[in-house]
Amino acid sequence: MLELSWLLIAIPLAGAALLLLAGRSSDAFGHLIATAASAAAFVLGLVMFIELLGRDAGDRSVTSSLGTWIEAGRFHVEFAFTFDQLSSLFVLLITGVGTLIHVYSIGYMAHDERRRRFFAYLNLFVAAMLTLVLAADYLVLFLGWEGVGLASYLLIGFWQHKPSAAAAANKAFIMNRIGDVGMVIAIMTMFATFGTTSIAAVNGAAGEVSAATATALGLLLLLGACGKSAQVPLQAWLLDAMEGPTPVSALIHAATMVTAGVYLVVRSAGIYDASEVARTFVIVVGLVTLLVGAWIGCAKDDIKKVLAGSTMSQIGYMMLAAGLGPAGYAFAIFHLLTHGFFKANMFLGAGSVMHAMDDDVDMRHYGALRRAMPITFATFGLGYLAIIGFPGMSGFFSKDKIIEAALAHNLWIGVGAMIGAGITAFYMTRLMMMTFFGDQRWRDGVHPHESPSVMTIPLIALAALSVLGGALYLGNWIGHWLEPVAGHAEHHELPAPVIVIQLAVLALVAAGVALAVWLYRSDVPDTAPADADVSILTRAGRHEIYTNEVNGALAVFPVRYLTRFLVWLDARGIDGLVRGTADRIGEAAQGLRATQTGYVRSYALGIFGGALAVVLGLLAVTLG
């Protein structure tokens, strides 16, 4: 069965092709086909995972090839896929959470006239993401990487009649292409260095190359990871991407696409283990992003953008853990899985709230929704407890293990991760207070109500996973499971006993919760104050730390003016030279045309004059 891993990709890809090619004839049932395709891929993935569990630890990686993809001289690429400990977890996350999002979308997109096309794009995205995580070669991985970029462009800009959605799709696509430059150069460097782009071969030989080469490869791959996973400095696209339908936010920006960068780093463990410098850069990027994302989450009033800032921050935790090497690889994947559960839960919960509030995303217009939407409140609340790290919830286990590993690596990095936990508790409690508690601030004509069961059932399932996901750490199961891929995590001495660290983190979380409750317990205005009336920190968070302005000043405006100059140069310079030369020749031709009268006597006189001039010239030469 494990040799049929390509079927995991083929099933949703076939669903996408069928819906796109069948056209409007499948409008009535297209959403059911797409959901069935995703569910079938999940069932197949689950059967394969169970089979993998039954194998010996040394026999849990199976690579199957569909044949040669590229053959050019020494360059040989097999279209091959690997089903192993790491890819199997991603398969279950992508197809499992993806199927729940498909089911939710049946209700959420029920009245959209282009619903069939939306589901086709969802299937296309799932197929591309599965290609990415199953690839046995970096070039095949890059095929899935670009497929994810295309599908996300189509989904983010699905409501392209909105200028903001079209602009957000373009922004996401372009910023991801910047990161992809790093991926392309890295793959070229791999072939030049190792003579292959096979993931196993490259990572196996990475320890034999110079530190400079390993560092270059690590930094180039990190650039690609920053683009896809919305890490500083390529994070500016993520909040704008909330313009897409809410199920897109749950699928792309919680459980799959934005975690691809973390997957890339962990899958390239051999490269990062060979370069301390590259790992340090990963740690710094992760730490800065987790704090910046939390900062932004504190300042936004748009419920989806608060969650988007949270996504940046939580993936920052994963990147930080991945930068710790074997001590953190397994914890990065552990938090990736638990985050996929509770963040998809909360994004879909936000969609449920929007559904009840006539698509209003401003939390200042919410309040007191817990009574009107009891199921959404309860499920969202469990996701909230998971993300802040409430004891017993999934996030408590996954995030605390990252903090412990960070403290063991470096005290200040660990302290930064702890501060991030406190800020997370603040902005998530702020969201809960503004949305579900306090006084109602509903707009006229809005009558909040619970979402239909087709939307609440996925919420219940994801809420259960948000609670139970921590079970993956029982007996350090996930560490032992990933050890053949991520390496053995050596025990490092902590600066304090584990219980002391956990209590310190809980104290910071409790402080964040208490501060938010005190500030937002009542009297929340229904309009946002002007920038001049808020603190400089809040103003900067509202403007996403001014990254859009910086990008505009450093890249957008210079390129725009360079383009205008080149257009002017082409029109006035190059085209002017060509057209000017042609005009001068044309004018000369017009002058010569005046001599062509058509009269024989004029031509005879000209011939006589010419002959006379020749004779006189010859006489002058002879006599001289």
Stockholm file with secondary structure:
# STOCKHOLM 1.0

chainA/1-624         MLELSWLLIAIPLAGAALLLLAGRSSDAFGHLIATAASAAAFVLGLVMFIELLGRDAGDRSVTSSLGTWIEAGRFHVEFAFTFDQLSSLFVLLITGVGTLIHVYSIGYMAHDERRRRFFAYLNLFVAAMLTLVLAADYLVLFLGWEGVGLASYLLIGFWQHKPSAAAAANKAFIMNRIGDVGMVIAIMTMFATFGTTSIAAVNGAAGEVSAATATALGLLLLLGACGKSAQVPLQAWLLDAMEGPTPVSALIHAATMVTAGVYLVVRSAGIYDASEVARTFVIVVGLVTLLVGAWIGCAKDDIKKVLAGSTMSQIGYMMLAAGLGPAGYAFAIFHLLTHGFFKANMFLGAGSVMHAMDDDVDMRHYGALRRAMPITFATFGLGYLAIIGFPGMSGFFSKDKIIEAALAHNLWIGVGAMIGAGITAFYMTRLMMMTFFGDQRWRDGVHPHESPSVMTIPLIALAALSVLGGALYLGNWIGHWLEPVAGHAEHHELPAPVIVIQLAVLALVAAGVALAVWLYRSDVPDTAPADADVSILTRAGRHEIYTNEVNGALAVFPVRYLTRFLVWLDARGIDGLVRGTADRIGEAAQGLRATQTGYVRSYALGIFGGALAVVLGLLAVTLG
#=GR chainA/1-624 SS CGGGTHHHHHHHHHHHHHHHHHGGGGTTTHHHHHHHHHHHHHHHHHHHHHHHHTSCGGGCCEEEEEEEEEEETTEEEEEEEEESHHHHHHHHHHHHHHHHHHHHHHHHTTTCTTHHHHHHHHHHHHHHHHHHHHBSBHHHHHHHHHHHHHHHHHHHTTTTTSHHHHHHHHHHHHHHHHHHHHHHHHHHHHHHHHSCCBHHHHHHHGGGSCHHHHHHHHHHHHHHHHHHTTCTTSCTHHHHGGGSCHHHHHIIIIISGGGHHHHHHHHTHHHHHTCHHHHHHHHHHHHHHHHHHHHHHHHCCBHHHHHHHHHHHHHHHHHHHHHTGGGTHHHHHHHHHHHHHHHHHHHHHHHHHHHHTTTCCBGGGCCCTTTTCHHHHHHHHHHHHHHHTCTTSHHHHHHHHHHHHHHHHCHHHHHHHHHHHHHHHHHHHHHHHHHHSSSCCCCTTCCCCCCCHHHHHHHHHHHHHHHHGGGGGGGGHHHHHHHHHHCCCCCCCCSSCHHHHHHHHHHHHHHHHHHHHHHHSSCCCSSCCCGGGSCHHHHHHHTGGGHHHHHIIIIIHHHHHHHHHHHHIIIIIIHHHHHHHHHHHHHHHHHHHTTCCCCHHHHHHHHHHHHHHHHHHHHHHHHC
#=GC SS_cons         CGGGTHHHHHHHHHHHHHHHHHGGGGTTTHHHHHHHHHHHHHHHHHHHHHHHHTSCGGGCCEEEEEEEEEEETTEEEEEEEEESHHHHHHHHHHHHHHHHHHHHHHHHTTTCTTHHHHHHHHHHHHHHHHHHHHBSBHHHHHHHHHHHHHHHHHHHTTTTTSHHHHHHHHHHHHHHHHHHHHHHHHHHHHHHHHSCCBHHHHHHHGGGSCHHHHHHHHHHHHHHHHHHTTCTTSCTHHHHGGGSCHHHHHIIIIISGGGHHHHHHHHTHHHHHTCHHHHHHHHHHHHHHHHHHHHHHHHCCBHHHHHHHHHHHHHHHHHHHHHTGGGTHHHHHHHHHHHHHHHHHHHHHHHHHHHHTTTCCBGGGCCCTTTTCHHHHHHHHHHHHHHHTCTTSHHHHHHHHHHHHHHHHCHHHHHHHHHHHHHHHHHHHHHHHHHHSSSCCCCTTCCCCCCCHHHHHHHHHHHHHHHHGGGGGGGGHHHHHHHHHHCCCCCCCCSSCHHHHHHHHHHHHHHHHHHHHHHHSSCCCSSCCCGGGSCHHHHHHHTGGGHHHHHIIIIIHHHHHHHHHHHHIIIIIIHHHHHHHHHHHHHHHHHHHTTCCCCHHHHHHHHHHHHHHHHHHHHHHHHC
//
